[in-house]
Structure formats: structure tokens, C-alpha cells
Amino acid sequence: MLWVLGILAVIGLVLYLLVFDVWTVPSDDPTASAAMEPTLHPGDNLLVSRSSDLKPGYLARCVDPDAPGRYVIGRIVAKAGDSVAVDELVVVNGKRNPSPHGCVEGKVNMRHPTTGEDVVLSCGVEDTDGNEHEALRDMAHPQATLKTKVEPNKFFLVSDNRHIHLDSRDFGQVPTTSCQHIVYRLWGETYFDAKRRFTFIW
């Protein structure tokens, strides 16, 4: 039994050092917390791939351009050379990301972290390069459209909460080498929350 436990411990250590990082989503920034909804929540314990092979559609953890030592979280929607237009919707190279169907929860009520107002956001499933994920929007009060072209060796990140965001519209494009793919949620703030336990991140 001790041999088995020892082997498992060694395998776990190798995976941690070479393949995955274990990271807990911080809860000290209300805007960042709102921006990752509905996919992630503060306190989520995640497996982050150390691989540098990322592409549009992946949810990524990237070094914060404004605060080294911290991270930002966003959906990679465009790579070098792509033209992007973002408000409540994402348009890349003239094509809008399709929304094949709605979320199980069609509406999400949130408190705006800046204004303190209650907002009601619609939830829809979006397809980014074959990766389906949920996104929150307020089509009745759309954000101003930002249009840009992605620079060499950069990614354009967009929050899954398109209305209350903290993404490349706020801090600019990020170096591709600063990002890692978020792949799996181990559990949330507590292990006993079944909805936030053992789930793949898309």
C-alpha cells in the first residue's frame, strides 16, 4: 500500500510540475468576479494546463498586463492578424460567433460592482471555433463597440460576461506566452457544492 501511495504521489508531483498548475480563483476584485460569470466563480479550484498550445475558444489565465504577479481570465476569441469587433457580441473577421441555443438559466440577476444597480443579463450558449460556452449579455443596454486588429504574438480576450467585463477592452491585448488554458474545475469554495465540482471548462 505504501508503495502504491508513493508512486501516486510521484505521478501527482510530476503532473503538477510539468503538466498542470492548481490555482484558486481570487475573490478580492468584484469586477473580475462578475466578469468571469457564468463560467467561473471566486473560490473555484482549477487545473490550469502549462501547455502553450492555445487557440480561440479556450478560457485562459493570463498574466495581468497592469499588475505583474496577478492574473486576468478571459476567453481567447482572436489571434494575430484577426479583425475584432466586440460589444455584447463578438465578431471576428466579419463573422459573428454563432449562438446555437440558450442556457438552462435564461436570465441571470447580478449587482453591478461599480454602480451598485441590479442588472438582468440574458444567458446564451456561444460557439467560438467549435468550443461552446455560456455568455451573459444585456442587449437592451449594449456596451460601446470596440474595433481593432490583433497584433503579432498577441491574443484578444473577452469576458464570458460581455456586459460587466474585465478583458482586452480594458487592459489591451495580451502576449500569447503569458496565457495558460483553464481546463478543469476540481471544486468550488466548498467541496460539497455539487454544481461546482469535477467539471470540464469550455
C-alpha positions in Angstrom: 0.0 0.0 0.0 2.8 2.4 0.9 4.5 1.7 -2.5 1.2 2.5 -4.3 0.7 5.7 -2.4 4.4 6.7 -3.1 4.0 6.0 -6.8 0.8 8.0 -6.9 2.4 10.9 -5.1 5.4 10.9 -7.5 3.0 10.9 -10.5 1.0 13.7 -9.0 4.1 15.7 -8.4 5.3 15.2 -12.0 1.9 16.2 -13.3 2.0 19.3 -11.1 5.5 20.4 -12.1 5.2 19.6 -15.9 1.6 19.4 -17.0 -0.9 21.2 -14.7 -1.0 24.0 -12.1 -3.6 24.1 -9.4 -5.0 27.6 -8.9 -7.8 29.1 -6.8 -9.8 32.0 -8.4 -9.3 35.0 -6.1 -12.3 36.9 -4.6 -10.7 40.3 -3.9 -11.9 42.1 -7.1 -15.7 42.5 -7.6 -15.4 43.4 -11.3 -13.2 40.5 -12.1 -15.5 38.2 -10.2 -18.6 39.4 -12.2 -16.7 39.3 -15.5 -16.0 35.5 -15.2 -19.7 34.7 -14.7 -21.3 32.4 -15.6 -18.4 30.0 -16.2 -16.3 30.6 -13.1 -16.8 31.9 -9.6 -14.5 33.2 -6.9 -13.1 30.3 -4.8 -13.1 27.8 -7.7 -10.1 25.5 -7.5 -8.9 24.9 -11.1 -6.5 22.8 -13.1 -4.6 25.0 -15.5 -2.6 23.4 -18.3 1.0 24.5 -18.6 0.9 23.8 -22.3 1.5 26.8 -24.6 -0.7 25.4 -27.3 -3.8 27.7 -27.1 -6.3 28.7 -29.6 -9.5 30.8 -29.9 -12.4 29.3 -27.9 -10.2 28.4 -24.9 -10.8 30.1 -21.5 -7.3 31.3 -20.4 -5.5 32.6 -17.4 -3.0 35.3 -18.5 -0.6 37.5 -16.6 -2.3 40.8 -15.8 -0.7 43.4 -18.1 -1.4 46.1 -15.4 -0.4 44.2 -12.3 2.5 41.6 -12.7 2.1 38.8 -10.2 -1.6 38.7 -10.7 -3.8 37.1 -13.4 -6.7 38.0 -15.7 -9.2 35.5 -17.0 -10.8 35.7 -20.4 -12.0 33.8 -23.5 -9.5 33.8 -26.4 -11.6 35.0 -29.3 -9.0 36.2 -31.8 -5.3 35.7 -32.6 -2.7 37.7 -34.5 -4.0 39.2 -37.7 -7.7 38.8 -36.9 -10.0 41.8 -37.0 -12.3 42.0 -34.0 -15.4 44.0 -33.1 -16.8 43.5 -29.6 -19.7 44.9 -27.6 -22.3 42.4 -26.2 -21.5 40.2 -29.2 -18.2 39.1 -30.8 -17.5 39.5 -34.5 -14.1 38.1 -35.8 -13.1 38.8 -39.4 -16.6 39.9 -40.2 -18.3 36.7 -38.8 -20.3 36.7 -35.6 -19.8 33.8 -33.2 -23.0 31.7 -33.6 -25.3 31.1 -30.6 -26.8 27.6 -31.2 -29.2 27.7 -28.2 -29.9 29.4 -24.8 -28.6 28.5 -21.4 -30.6 26.4 -18.9 -31.0 29.6 -16.9 -32.2 32.1 -19.4 -31.7 35.2 -17.2 -29.2 36.0 -14.6 -29.6 38.7 -11.9 -26.5 40.5 -10.8 -25.4 43.5 -8.8 -23.2 45.8 -10.9 -19.9 46.1 -8.9 -19.4 49.7 -10.0 -22.8 51.3 -9.9 -24.4 49.1 -7.3 -27.5 48.7 -9.6 -29.3 45.4 -10.1 -29.0 44.2 -13.7 -30.7 41.4 -15.5 -28.5 39.7 -18.1 -29.6 37.2 -20.8 -27.5 33.9 -21.0 -26.8 32.3 -24.3 -24.5 29.5 -25.4 -21.9 30.7 -27.9 -19.7 28.8 -30.3 -16.1 30.1 -30.5 -14.1 28.0 -33.0 -16.0 24.8 -32.1 -15.9 25.4 -28.3 -19.4 26.0 -26.8 -19.6 28.1 -23.7 -22.2 30.3 -21.9 -22.1 34.1 -22.2 -24.0 36.9 -20.5 -25.3 39.9 -22.4 -27.6 42.9 -22.0 -28.8 43.6 -25.5 -31.1 46.4 -24.2 -28.2 48.4 -22.9 -25.3 47.4 -25.2 -21.6 48.3 -24.5 -19.8 50.6 -26.9 -18.3 48.7 -29.8 -14.5 48.3 -29.9 -12.9 47.5 -33.2 -9.3 46.5 -33.6 -6.8 44.2 -35.3 -4.9 41.7 -33.2 -1.1 42.4 -33.1 1.6 39.7 -33.8 2.1 37.3 -30.9 -1.0 38.6 -29.1 -4.4 37.3 -28.1 -7.6 39.3 -27.7 -9.5 38.2 -24.6 -13.2 38.7 -23.9 -15.0 38.0 -20.6 -17.8 35.5 -20.7 -19.8 38.3 -19.1 -19.9 40.6 -22.1 -21.7 43.4 -20.2 -19.7 43.6 -16.9 -16.3 42.8 -18.3 -12.6 42.9 -17.5 -10.9 41.9 -20.7 -8.9 43.2 -23.7 -11.4 46.1 -24.0 -10.0 47.3 -20.6 -6.3 46.2 -20.4 -5.5 45.6 -24.1 -4.2 42.6 -26.0 -2.1 40.1 -24.1 1.1 38.3 -25.1 0.4 34.7 -26.2 3.3 33.5 -24.0 1.6 34.9 -20.9 -1.5 32.7 -21.1 -2.4 29.2 -20.0 -5.5 27.1 -20.7 -8.0 26.6 -17.8 -9.2 23.0 -18.4 -11.0 21.7 -15.2 -12.7 22.7 -12.0 -11.9 20.5 -9.1 -14.4 22.1 -6.7 -15.8 25.4 -5.7 -15.4 27.3 -2.4 -16.7 24.2 -0.7 -16.3 20.6 -1.8 -19.9 19.9 -1.1 -21.3 22.2 -3.9 -22.0 19.6 -6.5 -22.7 22.1 -9.3 -19.1 23.4 -9.0 -17.3 20.1 -8.5 -15.4 18.0 -11.1 -16.4 19.9 -14.3 -14.5 20.5 -17.5 -14.2 24.1 -18.5 -15.2 25.0 -22.1 
